[in-house]
Amino acid sequence: MRLRRRRAAAAGVPGPVGGAKCGVRGLGDPDGAAAVRAVGSAAQRTENENRIRAAMDRLLRGEIPPGGKCDIKTLAREACVDRTAFYGTRPYAHLRVEFERRLHALQQAGDIPDPREAQITRLKAENAKLKERLAQSEQTITELTDFRAQAWPGSPHSTRRSSGSARPPPEQAESAASQPREPQ
């Protein structure tokens, strides 16, 4: 295996670097035949930049691979480039900045390319609406209960108590406590 890699590298055939699994179908090039390529000649660098830009466009269109997100890690995996090449003074740091800028612009416009992120945002908004409705319903119930207690003060429904409770309503309990007890 090592001998084949050395011969392929000597012949100028790009191959996997560092044991990366970029040749897996669904990751990297659409045909599944891509491999991680080291930055070397200007032609290789141009080819890598073109692959990165193509992967960037796919991710920003919402074509997220299974198990991926719209982030640098997935971009690197899709473009078959080492993720560390996007940071610091490395060769593709400018492409990371461009990707993050474009992603931020899409998010500001309300377009979220990652379907999971869009679903999370939608569910958070729906959750907030439901909490608001619940608070409004609880307030209405409290107001109606108070209204009923004022309208019918002697009604058995004028106080909140569970059915089957052996306790008398608070008014009756106070009057029973104020009556003198008979000695035994």
C-alpha positions as CSV (number, residue, x, y, z in Angstrom):
1,M,0.0,0.0,0.0
2,R,2.8,2.5,0.9
3,L,4.7,1.5,-2.2
4,R,1.7,2.3,-4.4
5,R,1.3,5.7,-2.7
6,R,4.9,6.5,-3.2
7,R,4.8,5.5,-6.9
8,A,1.6,7.5,-7.4
9,A,3.1,10.5,-5.7
10,A,6.2,10.2,-7.8
11,A,4.0,10.0,-10.9
12,G,2.1,13.2,-9.8
13,V,-1.1,11.4,-9.0
14,P,-2.7,12.9,-6.0
15,G,-3.7,10.5,-3.2
16,P,-5.0,10.5,0.3
17,V,-2.9,12.4,2.8
18,G,-2.8,11.5,6.5
19,G,-5.2,8.6,6.2
20,A,-8.2,10.9,5.5
21,K,-11.3,9.3,4.1
22,C,-12.2,11.9,1.5
23,G,-12.8,9.3,-1.2
24,V,-16.0,8.2,0.4
25,R,-19.1,8.7,-1.8
26,G,-21.1,11.6,-0.7
27,L,-18.1,13.5,0.7
28,G,-16.0,15.7,-1.5
29,D,-16.5,15.4,-5.3
30,P,-19.9,14.2,-6.5
31,D,-18.4,11.0,-8.1
32,G,-16.8,10.0,-4.8
33,A,-13.3,9.7,-6.3
34,A,-11.8,12.8,-4.7
35,A,-8.8,12.6,-2.3
36,V,-7.2,15.1,0.1
37,R,-4.5,16.9,-1.8
38,A,-1.5,18.7,-0.3
39,V,-0.9,22.2,-1.3
40,G,2.1,22.2,-3.7
41,S,2.3,23.7,-7.1
42,A,0.3,26.7,-8.2
43,A,-1.8,24.4,-10.4
44,Q,-2.7,22.2,-7.4
45,R,-3.5,25.3,-5.3
46,T,-5.8,26.6,-8.0
47,E,-7.5,23.2,-8.3
48,N,-8.0,23.1,-4.6
49,E,-9.4,26.6,-4.5
50,N,-11.8,25.7,-7.3
51,R,-12.9,22.6,-5.3
52,I,-13.3,24.7,-2.2
53,R,-15.4,27.4,-4.0
54,A,-17.6,24.7,-5.6
55,A,-18.1,23.0,-2.2
56,M,-18.8,26.5,-0.7
57,D,-21.5,27.1,-3.3
58,R,-23.1,23.7,-2.7
59,L,-23.2,24.3,1.1
60,L,-24.6,27.8,0.8
61,R,-27.3,26.5,-1.6
62,G,-28.4,24.2,1.1
63,E,-26.9,21.0,-0.3
64,I,-25.7,19.7,3.1
65,P,-24.3,16.1,3.1
66,P,-25.7,13.6,5.7
67,G,-24.1,14.2,9.0
68,G,-22.7,17.6,8.0
69,K,-23.6,21.2,8.8
70,C,-23.0,24.4,7.0
71,D,-19.6,25.0,8.6
72,I,-15.9,25.0,7.9
73,K,-15.5,21.4,9.0
74,T,-18.0,20.2,6.4
75,L,-16.6,22.6,3.8
76,A,-13.1,21.1,4.3
77,R,-14.5,17.6,4.1
78,E,-16.5,18.3,0.9
79,A,-13.6,20.0,-0.8
80,C,-11.2,17.2,0.4
81,V,-8.8,19.7,2.0
82,D,-7.3,19.6,5.4
83,R,-9.4,21.7,7.8
84,T,-6.3,23.4,9.3
85,A,-5.6,24.9,5.9
86,F,-8.4,27.4,6.6
87,Y,-6.9,29.0,9.7
88,G,-4.2,31.5,10.6
89,T,-1.7,32.2,7.8
90,R,-2.5,28.9,6.1
91,P,-3.2,28.9,2.3
92,Y,-7.0,29.0,2.4
93,A,-7.7,31.3,5.3
94,H,-9.1,33.9,2.9
95,L,-11.6,31.3,1.6
96,R,-12.8,30.6,5.2
97,V,-13.3,34.4,5.7
98,E,-15.2,34.5,2.4
99,F,-17.4,31.5,3.4
100,E,-18.2,33.0,6.8
101,R,-19.0,36.3,5.3
102,R,-21.4,34.8,2.7
103,L,-23.0,32.6,5.3
104,H,-23.5,35.6,7.6
105,A,-25.0,37.6,4.8
106,L,-27.5,34.8,4.0
107,Q,-28.4,34.5,7.7
108,Q,-29.0,38.3,7.9
109,A,-31.3,38.1,4.9
110,G,-33.3,35.4,6.6
111,D,-32.1,32.6,4.4
112,I,-30.6,29.7,6.4
113,P,-28.9,27.2,4.1
114,D,-28.7,24.5,6.8
115,P,-32.2,22.8,7.0
116,R,-31.5,21.8,10.6
117,E,-30.7,25.3,11.7
118,A,-33.8,26.6,9.9
119,Q,-35.9,24.0,11.7
120,I,-34.3,25.0,15.1
121,T,-35.1,28.6,14.4
122,R,-38.7,27.8,13.3
123,L,-39.3,25.6,16.4
124,K,-37.9,28.3,18.8
125,A,-40.2,30.8,17.3
126,E,-43.2,28.4,17.5
127,N,-42.2,27.6,21.1
128,A,-42.2,31.3,22.0
129,K,-45.7,31.7,20.5
130,L,-47.0,28.7,22.4
131,K,-45.6,30.0,25.7
132,E,-47.3,33.4,25.0
133,R,-50.6,31.6,24.3
134,L,-50.3,29.6,27.5
135,A,-49.6,32.7,29.6
136,Q,-52.6,34.4,28.0
137,S,-54.8,31.4,28.7
138,E,-53.7,31.2,32.3
139,Q,-54.4,34.9,32.7
140,T,-57.9,34.5,31.2
141,I,-58.7,31.5,33.5
142,T,-57.6,33.5,36.5
143,E,-59.7,36.5,35.5
144,L,-62.8,34.3,34.9
145,T,-62.4,32.5,38.2
146,D,-62.1,35.8,40.0
147,F,-65.2,37.1,38.2
148,R,-67.2,33.9,39.1
149,A,-66.2,34.3,42.8
150,Q,-67.4,37.9,42.8
151,A,-70.6,37.2,40.9
152,W,-71.6,34.2,43.1
153,P,-69.9,34.4,46.5
154,G,-71.7,31.4,48.0
155,S,-71.3,29.2,45.0
156,P,-69.4,25.9,45.7
157,H,-67.4,26.8,42.6
158,S,-66.3,30.2,44.0
159,T,-63.2,28.8,45.6
160,R,-60.6,26.6,44.0
161,R,-60.5,23.2,45.6
162,S,-60.4,19.7,44.2
163,S,-63.5,17.6,44.3
164,G,-63.5,14.9,47.0
165,S,-61.6,17.2,49.4
166,A,-62.8,16.8,53.0
167,R,-61.8,20.4,53.9
168,P,-64.5,23.0,54.2
169,P,-64.1,26.2,52.3
170,P,-62.0,28.8,54.1
171,E,-65.0,30.9,55.2
172,Q,-66.6,27.9,57.0
173,A,-63.3,26.8,58.5
174,E,-62.8,30.3,60.1
175,S,-66.4,30.3,61.5
176,A,-65.9,26.8,63.0
177,A,-62.7,27.8,64.6
178,S,-64.2,30.9,66.3
179,Q,-67.0,28.9,68.0
180,P,-66.3,27.8,71.5
181,R,-65.8,24.1,72.1
182,E,-67.8,22.1,74.6
183,P,-65.8,20.5,77.4
184,Q,-65.8,16.7,77.6
